[in-house]
Amino acid sequence: KRWLDKEENLLTKMRNNHSQWIRTLGACWGYAGFFLLMLFAIVRLAAVSIDAMLYEIKAWHWLLLIANTLFMAYSEGYKGFQKNYSPRLAARALYLSKHGSTKQLLLAPAFCMSFFNAPRKRIIISYSILVMVIVLVTLFRFLPQPIRGILDFGVVVGLSWGVISVAYFAYCYAFGSLIAVDGEVTEEVASN
């Protein structure tokens, strides 16, 4: 009898460790999906920005480059990512590592980016930003060089700031050195 109890305890511990390992892997998948998406955009836009330097650059182009880069660094990088999006994404990844359901783990990048299991307002904001980015990318393709490359350079700076800030918050959450931020998860804690 005693041997069976020890055996059951060992099996329970193994199941719990297996579940925790899968949840941790799901959180890593959430981060990886975000980073891959951002790095893909950064590489493509950086190529367009570098191409812009092959054109004749006038003084007003340089002014536009400086103004747009500062604006994008502040609005997209600092205000958008560092102060808002990045801590929430990291908090949602932390939630996945502790409580993620099968659906959340499989769709971890979309879950971490608040496309589901978030308050209605947050989901609307997430999809609105997605549509806005698609529209802007489409419109930017019609801009002539070097204007397109100059504007894309500001986006590269903002996205790069975002990648760095998500990596920072991921590191802080992984090592427990950050005060918890509300990940705005609306689903009950998963039971699996």
PyMOL commands that set and color helices and strands:
alter all, ss='L'
color gray80, all
select helices_A, chain A and resi 2-52+59-99+102-106+108-112+120-140+147-174
alter helices_A, ss='H'
color red, helices_A
deselect
rebuild
show_as cartoon
